[in-house]
């Protein structure tokens, strides 16, 4: 997600996105430990997106 997209979301939407992305992140990390995924950069990008969402949620509260 882009920064501009995140700013347009409401606090409730951000919380929903965070829950979904954190679940995806956990699954992706587990899958990568079992057998390396094709593009491990996706893990880093997902972690950074989660951080952006948490930052924006803190700013809105």
N, CA and C atoms as an extended XYZ file, in Angstrom:
183
Properties=species:S:1:pos:R:3:atomname:S:1:resname:S:1:resid:I:1 pbc="F F F"
N         0.823       -1.183        0.000 N   UNK     1
C         0.000        0.000        0.000 CA  UNK     1
C         0.868        1.248        0.000 C   UNK     1
N         0.401        2.212       -0.683 N   UNK     2
C         1.089        3.490       -0.719 CA  UNK     2
C         0.705        4.324        0.495 C   UNK     2
N         1.541        5.289        0.820 N   UNK     3
C         1.283        6.165        1.959 CA  UNK     3
C        -0.013        6.951        1.774 C   UNK     3
N        -0.273        7.390        0.559 N   UNK     4
C        -1.487        8.166        0.283 CA  UNK     4
C        -2.737        7.309        0.475 C   UNK     4
N        -2.660        6.033        0.102 N   UNK     5
C        -3.799        5.134        0.285 CA  UNK     5
C        -4.088        4.926        1.767 C   UNK     5
N        -3.043        4.811        2.547 N   UNK     6
C        -3.196        4.568        3.974 CA  UNK     6
C        -3.817        5.780        4.664 C   UNK     6
N        -3.428        6.978        4.261 N   UNK     7
C        -3.956        8.193        4.893 CA  UNK     7
C        -5.453        8.350        4.666 C   UNK     7
N        -5.976        7.808        3.565 N   UNK     8
C        -7.387        7.930        3.257 CA  UNK     8
C        -8.262        6.943        4.021 C   UNK     8
N        -7.668        5.968        4.682 N   UNK     9
C        -8.436        4.964        5.417 CA  UNK     9
C        -8.873        5.490        6.777 C   UNK     9
N        -9.985        4.984        7.256 N   UNK    10
C       -10.432        5.335        8.602 CA  UNK    10
C        -9.713        4.429        9.608 C   UNK    10
N        -9.830        4.761       10.880 N   UNK    11
C        -9.151        3.984       11.922 CA  UNK    11
C        -9.651        2.541       11.940 C   UNK    11
N       -10.928        2.343       11.750 N   UNK    12
C       -11.476        0.982       11.720 CA  UNK    12
C       -10.950        0.169       10.548 C   UNK    12
N       -10.855        0.815        9.393 N   UNK    13
C       -10.318        0.132        8.214 CA  UNK    13
C        -8.855       -0.236        8.418 C   UNK    13
N        -8.112        0.652        9.052 N   UNK    14
C        -6.698        0.388        9.307 CA  UNK    14
C        -6.556       -0.820       10.227 C   UNK    14
N        -7.400       -0.898       11.264 N   UNK    15
C        -7.343       -2.041       12.186 CA  UNK    15
C        -7.657       -3.345       11.460 C   UNK    15
N        -8.629       -3.313       10.560 N   UNK    16
C        -8.968       -4.515        9.791 CA  UNK    16
C        -7.815       -4.925        8.888 C   UNK    16
N        -7.212       -3.945        8.217 N   UNK    17
C        -6.073       -4.227        7.344 CA  UNK    17
C        -4.907       -4.793        8.151 C   UNK    17
N        -4.652       -4.213        9.325 N   UNK    18
C        -3.561       -4.689       10.169 CA  UNK    18
C        -3.752       -6.142       10.563 C   UNK    18
N        -4.957       -6.502       10.958 N   UNK    19
C        -5.223       -7.880       11.358 CA  UNK    19
C        -4.970       -8.843       10.201 C   UNK    19
N        -5.435       -8.476        9.021 N   UNK    20
C        -5.262       -9.340        7.856 CA  UNK    20
C        -3.791       -9.453        7.454 C   UNK    20
N        -3.090       -8.323        7.449 N   UNK    21
C        -1.695       -8.340        7.025 CA  UNK    21
C        -0.796       -9.055        8.029 C   UNK    21
N        -1.097       -8.926        9.316 N   UNK    22
C        -0.308       -9.633       10.322 CA  UNK    22
C        -0.483      -11.146       10.183 C   UNK    22
N        -1.697      -11.583        9.865 N   UNK    23
C        -1.936      -13.012        9.639 CA  UNK    23
C        -1.162      -13.488        8.404 C   UNK    23
N        -1.193      -12.695        7.335 N   UNK    24
C        -0.447      -13.040        6.119 CA  UNK    24
C         1.046      -13.090        6.392 C   UNK    24
N         1.530      -12.152        7.196 N   UNK    25
C         2.952      -12.085        7.516 CA  UNK    25
C         3.392      -13.341        8.272 C   UNK    25
N         2.579      -13.756        9.233 N   UNK    26
C         2.909      -14.951       10.007 CA  UNK    26
C         2.938      -16.185        9.107 C   UNK    26
N         1.953      -16.303        8.231 N   UNK    27
C         1.900      -17.440        7.311 CA  UNK    27
C         3.096      -17.436        6.360 C   UNK    27
N         3.445      -16.249        5.877 N   UNK    28
C         4.548      -16.136        4.932 CA  UNK    28
C         5.881      -16.498        5.592 C   UNK    28
N         6.078      -16.047        6.832 N   UNK    29
C         7.311      -16.380        7.549 CA  UNK    29
C         7.418      -17.879        7.779 C   UNK    29
N         6.316      -18.502        8.158 N   UNK    30
C         6.312      -19.940        8.387 CA  UNK    30
C         6.603      -20.699        7.097 C   UNK    30
N         5.966      -20.288        6.010 N   UNK    31
C         6.180      -20.932        4.713 CA  UNK    31
C         7.628      -20.780        4.265 C   UNK    31
N         8.228      -19.648        4.567 N   UNK    32
C         9.610      -19.405        4.167 CA  UNK    32
C        10.581      -20.269        4.975 C   UNK    32
N        10.245      -20.537        6.226 N   UNK    33
C        11.113      -21.395        7.044 CA  UNK    33
C        11.042      -22.843        6.587 C   UNK    33
N         9.878      -23.290        6.155 N   UNK    34
C         9.715      -24.671        5.711 CA  UNK    34
C        10.431      -24.885        4.387 C   UNK    34
N        10.103      -24.080        3.419 N   UNK    35
C        10.809      -24.122        2.134 CA  UNK    35
C        10.895      -22.693        1.634 C   UNK    35
N        12.070      -22.261        1.223 N   UNK    36
C        12.240      -20.853        0.823 CA  UNK    36
C        11.248      -20.427       -0.258 C   UNK    36
N        10.626      -19.272       -0.019 N   UNK    37
C         9.689      -18.765       -1.017 CA  UNK    37
C        10.472      -18.152       -2.167 C   UNK    37
N         9.789      -17.984       -3.275 N   UNK    38
C        10.434      -17.512       -4.497 CA  UNK    38
C        10.990      -16.103       -4.356 C   UNK    38
N        10.222      -15.218       -3.692 N   UNK    39
C        10.639      -13.826       -3.570 CA  UNK    39
C        10.613      -13.404       -2.097 C   UNK    39
N        11.728      -13.569       -1.373 N   UNK    40
C        11.739      -13.230        0.049 CA  UNK    40
C        11.612      -11.732        0.332 C   UNK    40
N        11.739      -10.900       -0.683 N   UNK    41
C        11.574       -9.456       -0.509 CA  UNK    41
C        10.133       -9.139       -0.103 C   UNK    41
N         9.195      -10.026       -0.463 N   UNK    42
C         7.793       -9.828       -0.100 CA  UNK    42
C         7.628       -9.759        1.407 C   UNK    42
N         8.422      -10.527        2.146 N   UNK    43
C         8.346      -10.519        3.607 CA  UNK    43
C         8.712       -9.142        4.131 C   UNK    43
N         9.775       -8.584        3.619 N   UNK    44
C        10.213       -7.257        4.053 CA  UNK    44
C         9.174       -6.195        3.708 C   UNK    44
N         8.634       -6.264        2.502 N   UNK    45
C         7.631       -5.285        2.084 CA  UNK    45
C         6.372       -5.367        2.944 C   UNK    45
N         5.973       -6.572        3.286 N   UNK    46
C         4.796       -6.755        4.129 CA  UNK    46
C         5.039       -6.203        5.535 C   UNK    46
N         6.226       -6.441        6.064 N   UNK    47
C         6.575       -5.918        7.386 CA  UNK    47
C         6.567       -4.396        7.389 C   UNK    47
N         7.050       -3.799        6.349 N   UNK    48
C         7.071       -2.342        6.258 CA  UNK    48
C         5.675       -1.760        6.083 C   UNK    48
N         4.821       -2.452        5.350 N   UNK    49
C         3.439       -2.003        5.196 CA  UNK    49
C         2.718       -2.045        6.532 C   UNK    49
N         2.975       -3.096        7.315 N   UNK    50
C         2.382       -3.202        8.648 CA  UNK    50
C         2.844       -2.033        9.509 C   UNK    50
N         4.112       -1.696        9.432 N   UNK    51
C         4.647       -0.579       10.215 CA  UNK    51
C         4.009        0.740        9.786 C   UNK    51
N         3.799        0.927        8.499 N   UNK    52
C         3.151        2.151        8.020 CA  UNK    52
C         1.727        2.261        8.551 C   UNK    52
N         1.011        1.137        8.529 N   UNK    53
C        -0.358        1.139        9.033 CA  UNK    53
C        -0.395        1.442       10.540 C   UNK    53
N         0.514        0.838       11.292 N   UNK    54
C         0.543        1.095       12.731 CA  UNK    54
C         0.883        2.535       13.029 C   UNK    54
N         1.783        3.120       12.256 N   UNK    55
C         2.138        4.528       12.440 CA  UNK    55
C         0.948        5.431       12.165 C   UNK    55
N         0.261        5.169       11.084 N   UNK    56
C        -0.904        6.002       10.734 CA  UNK    56
C        -2.026        5.831       11.752 C   UNK    56
N        -2.200        4.640       12.277 N   UNK    57
C        -3.214        4.402       13.293 CA  UNK    57
C        -2.885        5.188       14.556 C   UNK    57
N        -1.628        5.230       14.938 N   UNK    58
C        -1.194        6.007       16.099 CA  UNK    58
C        -1.440        7.496       15.863 C   UNK    58
N        -1.163        7.973       14.680 N   UNK    59
C        -1.388        9.382       14.366 CA  UNK    59
C        -2.861        9.766       14.401 C   UNK    59
N        -3.735        8.842       14.017 N   UNK    60
C        -5.171        9.142       13.993 CA  UNK    60
C        -5.778        9.110       15.376 C   UNK    60
N        -5.144        8.422       16.309 N   UNK    61
C        -5.725        8.313       17.661 CA  UNK    61
C        -5.287        9.389       18.558 C   UNK    61
